[in-house]
Amino acid sequence: MPTRARERLLDTAEDLFYADGIRAVGLERILTTSGVGRASFYRHFTGKDELVVAVLRRRDERWRQWLTERVAALGGDPLAVFDALAERFAHADFRGCAFINTMIETADPDSPAHQVAAEHKAKVTAYVEGLLREHGVADAKTKAPQFVLLMDGATVTALRERTAEPADQARALARGLVPDLSRSR
């Protein structure tokens, strides 16, 4: 059962890591900002690396749940992933993809944080593949990674340009990958 201290540590670390980066945020800052003492921290985590992994696992679950809910609310077709991303890109606190950011900061593919980030991308790809299959798209297994490539590219471009427009551009490109989908949008 999660404790309040553990949840405060996770919430604080997630906010700080996303805003400033994993490497830029030290344990002291997490403890000070969360109001959790060092002894309590070590009751929950062996160190910062374990905290990073826990934050990423929780963020993965929450982010994929958000995507699933937003896609359903936006009509449920595979192209709606780009509409959902456009909403996310428009937020003032948008700092890109926490998982792409993690892979850049922890470039060692054997690091636990890098592996969790890569797992997230694999799960997103599986979700997109499922959407494509549900909508009768031929060769969903090949097209799903292409969709995720467009999603990731749109995310990085939106961060660079500080606009949601890359989601619309990626959606238009993705529509070309799935001509058998309705052209209603």
C-alpha angles and dihedrals in degrees: 000000000000116000126221090248092053091049091049090051092049094045093047095045092047092052094045096043091050094046100041109011134260096268094046093056116075129198092252091059091049091050094046095046095044095043090228119137125237094247091052091048091055091049087063105032136026090219146318093297092060090047090052091053092048091049092050094048092051092045090050092055093045095044094049090047089051091049093048092049095045094047090051091048091048094055103285101252121128094252089063089078086077092050089052091049091050089058091051093047090055093061114107091227094053109137101168127261114335089211096051088046090052093050090052093048094043100038093169103102090206094059113108093234092052090049093052090050091050090048089054091055090049090052092049089050090051090050092051090047089054091051091050092049092048089056094048097250111166116236095013091167091062097038097049094069088047089055091049090049088055091045092052093045091049090049094053092043092049089053092049095045098034092226138105092227094100089067090059091047092050090047090055091050091046091051087062089056092056108040089157090068120091112277091213097121 
